[in-house]
Amino acid sequence: MFGLGRRKPTVSVLRLNGVIGGVGPLRRGMSVQRLAPAIQRAFSVKGLKAVALSVNSPGGSPVQSALIYRRIRDLANEKNIPVLVFVEDVAASGGYWLACAGDEIFADANSIIGSIGVVSGGFGFVDAIGKLGIERRIYTAGERKGMLDPFRPENEDDVAHLKTIQKDMHESFIDLVKRRRGKKLKGESLFTGEFWTGRKAMELGLVDALGDVRTVCRDRFGEKVRLVAIGERRGWLKRRFGLTGERAPPESWGIALGAGLFAAVEERALWSRFGL
């Protein structure tokens, strides 16, 4: 029949961009709840040869990193579709956790890769509130419920407990990387939290090759490969004004603005750790 031909090989392209987890009341990071519909669509395209993940993330929540990773791998195994990951500026910490969802990982020579570790940060305001004449009052049921309160002096036992939790998370991260990268891994400093350029990461076995999504897919599936961008579906109000559909009461706007500014500073700090 005229007009009918062989279906072009198709690769769906899903962007995983930004901080992982909650960022603040005015900004949304990546979460499995937010990304699940797009991930499902990425694996439902007709004529699909592979799913390409474009990863650009400095990390964030270990839990959301694991949940997003698991959702991708579950669908890849269920539908027997290979996953190719293409790192843009950075895949560090939780961003590299997401990259490990790929059967193969590609990067630019100057991408930032690694930071396989766990970090917690905060501020201490004990001296500040003392100078202002402010007295901290906190009441708990449970002797350690108020641990790591930034307005109280640091407690060695609290810090030790936090480090134990971090160690558990770090071991989970290491196990994942070893399971996914296997014998490709080389070097003694892979799990210290250090990070490298894409070229060096390839030598260490953290990525498979240097390349971008268009070039790699054309080489692998032919010049006529069809790249289908998969995006987050948003309503008209969200597209036009960036609204989330949830309206906060006016009396909370000041608090939300302050929290949003603080969250933006924290987000900026995550990116700036890698010179971005």
C-alpha positions, 0 to 999 in steps of 0.5 A: 500500500502507498504511504506505508513503510517500515516504522522508523526506529524510535528512542524516547528521551527523558530529561532528569534535570535538577535537584532531587527531592523537595527544594522548598514551597516555591520550587519543586525538585525531582521526585518519583511522584512527579516523574512517574507519569513521564517515565511510564510514557517513555517506555510506552512509545511505539517502535521503541528501541531504547529509552535515553535518560538525559541526566543533569543533577547535583544530587539531593534526596537519597530516598527519591534517588532510589525510588526514581531509579527503581521505577526506571529499572522496573519498567526496563526489565518488564518491557525488555528495553535498554536504557542509555544515560547521557550526562550533561553538566553533572551527575553527582551524588544522587545524580549519579545514582540516577545515572546507574539506571542506565545499561550504558552511561555516556558523558561529555569529556567535561561533565562532572561525575561521581561524588559517591557519598552522603552529606548533611549540612546545617548551621549553628545559631547558639552564639547568635541567639545568645547575643540577641538575648533570645532563650531557646525553649524546646519540650520533647517526649523522648530524650533524643527527640530534639537532637541536632537542634541548631539553636542548641550546643552540638552534642557528640552523641547526636553527631555520632548517631547521624554519622551511623545513618550516613554510613548506612546510606553510603553503603547502600549507594556503594552496593548499587554502584558495584552491582550496576558497574561491576568489573568496569570499576577501577581505582581506590578512591571511587567511594570517597565522595570525590568527583571527576571529569567525564573523561577521567570517569570513563577511565575509572569505569563510572561511565562507558564512553563519551558521547551525546544522545543524538550522535550515539543513537544515530550511530547505533540505530541508524540515520533515520532514528526518531528521537521523541522528547518526553516531557512533564504534562502540565495544565494551561495555568502551569504552562502560562504562569508556572502555578502549581495549582495549590494556593497558600493562604495569604498569611503564609506568603511571607513564610513561604517566600522566606523559605523559598529564598533559603531553599534557593540558596541551598539549591545554588550551593549544591550546584556550586560545589561542582563549579556550576 
